[in-house]
Every structure is written in structure tokens, then in C-alpha cells.
Amino acid sequence: VEAAIASFQMMSHAYQTDGELLQSQACMRPCPPDAKPYMGRIDGYHGAFINAGHNCWGIAWAPACGKAMAELVLEGSCKSVNLNPFNPSRFTAPGSRGGRGRKKKGVSVGEQW
């Protein structure tokens, strides 16, 4: 942790002069706002799928999630689990789903890179 603090102080002038470490942890756990993973097709991209955001449950849920995603990818639908609650687009307004780049209220605001 000390080495990480020293490295970050060298990278950030603001942190170096004014910053104070409030908390440290070993890793970040990916967790969507509703605490449900993203599992399913990625709208707007043919043949693209995602299975992520399982928080601390990723290892425990891996066999079931792997089976569900294998069914979806290989057979075109998942028969073992209802994936609707895990739709990767559930936080995106229906009119703005799919396509490239960032959107604000359904209007393209450009690439995110």
C-alpha cells in the first residue's frame, strides 16, 4: 500500500500537495447500480455478448453464468436461466440503445475515447 501511495503522489500534483488517502483496498469490484450482473447480448453489435459485474459473487456464480452464456451464444437463447433481469441495456433509455459512441437523452455526443 505504501508503494502505491508513493506512486500515486508522483502521478498527481494535486494529490502530492493537497491530497490525503482516505481509504485503501486491494481491488475494485465491478457492481452495477442494482447489484445484478450484466449478462446477455450487447444491443447494436452482432455476435457481441457480455457477462460481467458480478461483484464478489463472480467466482461462486461462474459455473451457472458460464452455462447460461454458453446456451445463449451457442443455441441463441438461454434455457436454464431467465436473463431478462440481467439485460446489459437495462440502464439505457430504449430510444438510445445500440450504435457507437456516448449518448445523452438518446442524442449522440461522440465517441468515448
C-alpha positions in Angstrom: 0.0 0.0 0.0 2.8 2.4 0.8 4.4 1.9 -2.6 1.0 2.6 -4.3 0.6 5.8 -2.3 4.0 7.0 -3.2 3.4 6.1 -6.9 0.1 8.0 -6.9 1.7 11.0 -5.3 4.2 11.1 -8.1 1.5 10.9 -10.7 -0.8 13.5 -9.3 0.4 17.0 -8.4 -2.9 17.9 -6.6 -2.7 14.7 -4.5 1.0 15.3 -3.8 0.4 18.8 -2.4 -3.2 18.7 -1.0 -4.3 15.1 -1.0 -4.8 12.7 1.8 -5.6 9.0 1.4 -8.9 8.3 3.0 -9.2 4.6 2.2 -7.2 1.8 0.6 -8.4 -1.5 -0.8 -6.8 -4.3 -2.9 -9.2 -4.2 -5.8 -12.4 -2.7 -7.2 -15.4 -5.0 -7.5 -17.5 -4.3 -10.6 -21.1 -3.8 -9.4 -23.9 -2.2 -11.4 -26.3 0.1 -9.5 -28.9 -2.6 -9.0 -26.2 -5.2 -7.9 -27.2 -7.5 -10.7 -24.6 -8.6 -13.3 -24.7 -7.6 -16.9 -25.4 -10.8 -18.9 -26.6 -11.1 -22.4 -26.4 -9.7 -25.9 -24.9 -6.2 -26.5 -27.5 -4.3 -28.4 -26.4 -2.9 -31.7 -23.5 -5.3 -32.2 -24.0 -8.6 -34.0 -22.4 -11.5 -32.1 -21.3 -9.4 -29.1 -22.1 -10.6 -25.6 -21.2 -9.6 -22.0 -21.0 -11.5 -18.7 -19.6 -9.0 -16.1 -20.4 -7.0 -13.0 -20.9 -9.9 -10.6 -19.3 -8.1 -7.6 -17.8 -10.5 -5.1 -20.0 -13.3 -6.4 -18.2 -13.9 -9.7 -16.3 -17.0 -8.6 -19.3 -18.6 -6.9 -21.7 -17.8 -9.8 -19.2 -18.7 -12.6 -20.5 -22.2 -13.3 -24.1 -21.1 -13.6 -23.3 -17.9 -15.5 -21.0 -19.8 -17.9 -23.7 -22.3 -18.6 -26.2 -19.6 -19.2 -24.0 -17.6 -21.5 -22.9 -20.8 -23.4 -26.5 -21.6 -24.1 -27.1 -18.0 -25.3 -24.1 -17.9 -27.6 -24.3 -21.4 -29.0 -28.0 -22.0 -29.1 -29.4 -18.5 -29.5 -31.3 -18.5 -26.2 -30.8 -19.3 -22.6 -33.0 -22.1 -21.3 -31.5 -22.6 -17.8 -31.9 -19.0 -16.5 -34.2 -16.1 -17.4 -31.6 -13.5 -18.4 -34.1 -10.6 -18.7 -33.3 -9.2 -15.2 -29.6 -9.0 -16.3 -30.1 -7.2 -19.6 -26.9 -5.2 -20.3 -29.1 -2.4 -21.7 -31.4 -2.1 -18.7 -30.0 1.3 -17.7 -30.1 2.8 -21.2 -33.2 4.6 -22.4 -35.0 2.4 -25.0 -34.6 5.0 -27.8 -30.9 5.3 -27.4 -29.9 1.7 -27.3 -27.3 0.4 -29.8 -24.9 2.2 -32.1 -21.4 3.6 -31.4 -20.4 6.4 -29.0 -21.9 8.0 -26.0 -25.5 9.3 -25.9 -27.2 11.9 -23.8 -31.0 11.5 -23.8 -30.8 9.5 -27.0 -28.7 12.0 -28.9 -25.2 11.0 -29.9 -22.4 13.0 -28.1 -19.5 11.4 -29.9 -17.0 8.6 -29.2 -15.9 8.0 -25.6 -12.2 7.6 -26.4 
